[in-house]
Amino acid sequence: MRVESKVSKGHLTVVPKAVRIEVDIREGDVLSWEVREDEVVVHRRRPKSLKDMIGVIAHGGDAVVDKRRIQRGSRGVR
């Protein structure tokens, strides 16, 4: 799928509806922007839920390593 959006005054843009539906972008999601050569790639990152955090606590281990793993989106259990 390829869709376009325009950058308005103030450097704002809108995520097109077709994209929001296709990748399930919701209010509160964080979009991170990555620049590669001559293109821009946008990634969706959801805020972590209480359920995500409880999983970390329940399995113990290194809190710093677990926090980094969760922030990067890897929810694998040890």
N, C-alpha and C positions, 0 to 999 in steps of 0.2 A: 504494500500500500504506500502510495506517495501522495501527500497532501501538503498544502502550503498555508502559511499564516503570515501576516504582515507585521512588521515591527512598527509600532506607533510612536508618537511623540512621547518622550520620557523613556524610550527603549522598552516598552511593554509589548507583549504578544499574548495571544490566546491559544491554548491547546485546542486544536480542532475537535469537534464533537466525535467524529469518526475515530480519531486516535484515542480519545478518552474512553470510548466504549471498547475498542479493540484491546487495549492493554489495561483496562480497568483502573484508570486514574481517578482518584477520589479527592474530595476536599481534605486537606491535611497532609496529602502525600508531598514528599520533597522531590524535586527534580534536580538532578545534578547534571552539569554540562561538561562534556569532554571535547576538547579540540584535537582533531587528528588531521594533520596536513592541511587540506583545504575543505574539510567538512566538520560539522558539529554533531555530536551524538548526545542524545538526551536519555538519561537513565531515571527510572522511577525508584524511589526508596520510601517505604512506608515507615511511619513512626512505630517503634516497638511497643507491643501491648504488654499488659501485666502478665498474660499467659506466657509470653516469650521470656520475661524476666524470671518467673517462677521456675521455668525449666532449667535455667542456669543455676539457680539457688539449689534446686533439688538434686542436681548432679555433682555439686561441689566442685573442687578444682581451683584453678588459679583465676581469680575474679577479673584480673586485668586481661588475661588471654581470652576469657569468655566474653567480656564486654567487647573487645575488638572483633571477635568472631561474629557476634550478633550485629554489630554496626555494619559489618561487611555483607550481612545477609545470609551467612552460613548458619543454619540452625541444627546441624548434625549433632546427634547425641554421642557422647564418648562411649 
